Amino acid sequence: MLITHARYSKDATSGSQDAVGYMCDHTVRKSNKLVNRAPAPEILMGDPTLIRAAIRLAPGQHNYRSAVLSFAPKDVDVAAFNAGCAVQRKRVNHALSMWLEAAFAGIPVTNRPPVLATTHTHTGRMEVNLLIPRWVLRADGKIRAYNPDPPGAGNRALREAVEDALNHRFDWADPRNPLLKRLVHLPDWQLKEHAEAKRQGTPIPQTPRTILLAGIVEAVFAKSIQSRDDLLEWLTANGHPVHSMGKQHITIGGPDTPANQRMRLTGPIFEETFTDLPALIPQGGAKEIIIQKRFNQIRNSIQSLPTLWQKRADFNRSRFGLMRWPRLALTLRNWMSGPFTPLQIPSLRLDRPLQIQRIPDAPRPQPVPDGTAITGTPNSIGRGDLATPRRHRKPPIADRAGPVGAGQQLDFGRGAGDRNPQVALGNPVRGSRLDLIRRRIHALPAGPDEPGTGSSGMMH
């Protein structure tokens, strides 16, 4: 399992609409092609309408942050997850909880913005997409810009520690396994384009970069290239003059080649550590040494998780909490034992149509004279001889025939016992939009002329 963050964060015109739509829509456009997602995305937590309103509240130039929990094909059985397998859904729920606690370290639940989480399983593997408005509510009640994934080595170490802890506990794939490195790197958009072509059964599009990289890899396995020096000679001999190179890359292009026409090549083959083939593809004892080294890294990373989290939590408490929030502390046992909040993703996909069964002996409605009050029996609730068995009943949202759309409202992350309907936004009598959002996601006391919004648990 790998945690990544997208670089898109601005919402000058309709960015929030596009971001929410990308996460929830069943059909999207990629590389000028329409992609139909089947199964359709499932909303695990959050309300699309609420997220759009929260994004518009964000101060500053950057309005939202998006992240992805990307699982390897064998990490999560997507068929079982979509069918309601408790084990699979609890594991994803735990991963989502850990990400939230790392992203909002030390910030009380009531001061966090709402978060939208959806699944993309049409690729045959699990992806949990997250959309986060970039703000928090400071201790004095003011909205302040907040980045859930700030730059810096400390935050990167915290994110990798969360990955290592989850992958170790659930035996998920290690994204930093040195034995699984690609010898050459392609841009992310190109990797996605190739994967989509494979799923559609269409030819993989070829570009000058892919053709060149394929030739280099073929030469390496044919032992025509056995070091970085051999690679430099091979590139020059095949009409690709080297413009510049660094410790981890080689840029090809003549001295007079414009910058936008140069090509930077990255991957283990292009690094200065490529001195011989065993250094590129370790075997025997060298392979065992690499495995043991990675094992020690994982162990140290997991053990450092509480310390890394505490450092960021103390910073958030000082900057945004103004030292008024209680100081929380999490041990390694807390991280590994279970979710920190009562966050509960739905036990079943709520966008599935309600299964209605026919009851043969149910009384059918009979015509009645005008003016007579209509009464119903337990098995004829105004729908003739159709009734829903009690054990199959789902929340009202599941009674809709189509999949959940971006504009529909859900119970975002609440338990199965809280089925109170959500109220609409926009009534000026109820207070500011921020007050509405806080009451909606944290079950604060209702405002004037506003019904109660149920109950929601808080961390610790």
KATARA-V859148 format. One record per backbone hydrogen bond with DSSP energy under -1.0 kcal/mol. CO is the residue of the C=O (numbers start at 1). NH is the residue of the N-H. E is the energy in kcal/mol with one decimal. If there is no record, write none. Layout:
CO_NH_E, CO_NH_E
//
This chain:
2_70_-3.2, 4_68_-2.5, 9_63_-2.6, 9_64_-1.7, 14_18_-2.3, 15_19_-3.0, 16_20_-2.7, 17_21_-2.6, 18_22_-2.5, 19_23_-1.6, 20_24_-1.9, 21_25_-3.2, 26_37_-3.5, 28_35_-3.6, 30_33_-1.2, 33_30_-3.4, 35_28_-2.1, 42_119_-2.0, 45_117_-2.7, 47_51_-2.6, 48_52_-2.1, 49_53_-1.8, 50_54_-2.4, 51_55_-2.6, 52_56_-1.7, 55_58_-1.2, 63_134_-2.3, 65_132_-3.2, 66_6_-2.0, 67_130_-3.0, 68_4_-2.1, 69_128_-2.2, 70_2_-2.8, 72_75_-1.7, 76_78_-1.1, 77_81_-2.7, 78_82_-2.7, 79_83_-1.4, 80_85_-2.8, 81_84_-1.3, 85_89_-2.2, 86_90_-2.2, 87_91_-1.8, 88_92_-1.9, 89_93_-2.2, 90_94_-2.2, 91_95_-2.3, 92_96_-2.4, 93_97_-2.2, 94_98_-2.4, 95_99_-2.1, 96_100_-2.0, 97_101_-2.1, 98_102_-1.9, 99_103_-2.7, 100_104_-2.2, 104_107_-1.9, 108_111_-1.6, 109_112_-1.4, 111_137_-2.6, 116_131_-2.3, 117_44_-2.5, 117_45_-1.5, 118_129_-2.9, 121_124_-1.6, 126_71_-2.4, 127_120_-2.3, 128_69_-2.7, 129_118_-2.3, 130_67_-2.0, 131_116_-2.1, 132_65_-2.4, 133_135_-1.8, 136_144_-2.5, 138_141_-2.2, 142_138_-3.2, 144_136_-2.2, 152_156_-1.9, 153_157_-2.4, 154_158_-2.0, 155_159_-2.7, 156_160_-2.3, 157_161_-2.0, 158_162_-2.1, 159_163_-2.0, 160_164_-2.7, 161_165_-2.4, 162_166_-2.3, 163_167_-3.0, 164_168_-2.2, 165_169_-2.1, 166_170_-2.5, 167_172_-1.4, 174_177_-1.3, 177_180_-2.0, 183_269_-1.9, 187_191_-2.1, 188_192_-2.5, 189_193_-1.8, 190_194_-2.4, 191_195_-2.4, 192_196_-2.5, 193_197_-1.9, 194_198_-2.1, 195_199_-2.1, 196_200_-2.1, 197_202_-2.2, 207_211_-2.4, 208_212_-2.0, 209_213_-2.8, 210_214_-2.2, 211_215_-1.7, 212_216_-2.0, 213_217_-2.5, 214_218_-2.1, 215_219_-1.9, 216_220_-2.0, 217_221_-2.3, 218_222_-1.5, 219_224_-2.4, 219_225_-1.3, 220_223_-1.4, 227_231_-1.8, 228_232_-2.2, 229_233_-1.8, 230_234_-2.3, 231_235_-2.6, 232_236_-2.0, 233_237_-2.5, 234_238_-1.4, 235_240_-2.7, 236_239_-1.4, 241_253_-3.4, 244_251_-3.3, 247_272_-2.4, 249_246_-2.5, 250_265_-3.3, 251_243_-2.7, 251_244_-1.7, 252_263_-1.9, 254_257_-1.5, 258_261_-1.7, 263_252_-2.6, 265_250_-1.9, 266_185_-2.2, 267_270_-1.7, 268_271_-1.0, 271_274_-1.6, 273_275_-1.9, 274_228_-2.3, 276_280_-1.0, 277_281_-3.3, 283_286_-1.3, 284_288_-1.7, 285_289_-2.1, 286_290_-1.8, 287_291_-2.2, 288_292_-2.4, 289_293_-2.2, 290_294_-2.2, 291_295_-2.0, 292_296_-2.1, 293_297_-1.9, 294_298_-2.3, 295_299_-2.2, 296_300_-2.4, 297_301_-2.4, 298_302_-2.5, 299_303_-2.1, 300_304_-1.5, 302_305_-1.1, 304_308_-2.6, 305_309_-2.5, 306_310_-2.5, 307_311_-2.1, 308_312_-1.6, 309_313_-2.8, 310_314_-2.5, 311_315_-1.5, 312_316_-2.5, 313_317_-2.4, 314_318_-1.9, 315_319_-2.8, 316_320_-2.5, 316_321_-1.4, 317_323_-2.1, 320_139_-2.4, 321_324_-2.6, 331_335_-1.7, 332_336_-1.9, 333_337_-2.0, 334_338_-1.0, 349_352_-1.1, 357_387_-1.3, 359_362_-1.6, 369_372_-1.8, 377_380_-1.7, 380_382_-1.1, 383_386_-1.4, 385_359_-1.5, 389_392_-1.7, 390_393_-1.2, 395_398_-2.0, 396_399_-1.6, 397_400_-1.2, 405_408_-1.1, 410_412_-1.0, 411_413_-1.2, 413_344_-1.1, 415_418_-1.3, 427_430_-1.6, 428_431_-1.0, 432_436_-1.9, 433_437_-2.4, 434_438_-2.6, 435_439_-2.4, 436_440_-2.5, 437_441_-2.3, 438_442_-2.1, 439_443_-1.3, 447_450_-1.6
//
